[in-house]
């Protein structure tokens, strides 16, 4: 009996979350997560290009002494 009421309450909470009158809780969260992933991948791309640049410089430095 208690499990039934708990599941019913959970369903109503999910329904209220999705069909919010102020519109867009789910959309706002999705946009925030998407923007965070976009910024994360940009930062990762910049860091890896900096690492590749330093490796290239060190290879050029050691090629001088060959």
CORFENSUL-V57982 format. One record per residue. N is the residue number from 1. SS is DSSP state (@ for helix, = for strand, . for the rest). PSI is psi in whole degrees, -180 to 180 (none if undefined). D_FIRST is the distance of its C-alpha to the first C-alpha in Angstrom with 2 decimals. Layout:
# CORFENSUL-V57982
n=[N	N]
ss=[SS	SS]
psi=[PSI	PSI]
d_first=[D_FIRST	D_FIRST]
This chain:
# CORFENSUL-V57982
n=[1	2	3	4	5	6	7	8	9	10	11	12	13	14	15	16	17	18	19	20	21	22	23	24	25	26	27	28	29	30	31	32	33	34	35	36	37	38	39	40	41	42	43	44	45	46	47	48	49	50	51	52	53	54	55	56	57	58	59	60	61	62	63	64	65	66]
ss=[.	@	@	@	@	@	@	@	@	@	@	@	@	@	@	@	@	@	.	.	.	.	.	.	@	@	@	@	@	@	@	@	@	@	@	@	@	@	@	@	@	@	@	@	@	@	@	@	@	@	@	@	@	@	@	@	@	@	@	@	@	@	@	@	.	.]
psi=[-45	-36	-39	-45	-34	-44	-39	-41	-41	-44	-41	-36	-43	-43	-43	-35	-42	-44	53	140	-27	0	110	20	-47	-40	-40	-44	-40	-40	-40	-43	-42	-43	-40	-41	-39	-48	-40	-46	-32	-45	-43	-41	-41	-44	-43	-35	-34	-40	-41	-39	-44	-37	-40	-41	-41	-36	-40	-37	-45	-22	-22	-39	7	none]
d_first=[0.00	3.77	5.44	5.26	6.57	8.73	10.14	10.88	12.59	14.40	15.65	16.93	18.68	20.30	21.34	22.84	24.61	26.18	27.11	28.45	31.00	33.45	33.64	33.87	31.63	31.05	34.72	35.95	34.08	35.40	38.89	38.78	37.73	40.40	43.04	42.21	42.57	45.81	47.26	46.18	48.00	51.04	51.25	50.88	53.61	55.94	55.49	56.12	59.19	60.49	60.08	61.86	64.62	65.22	65.29	67.81	69.95	69.99	70.98	73.78	74.95	75.22	76.97	79.80	80.81	80.99]
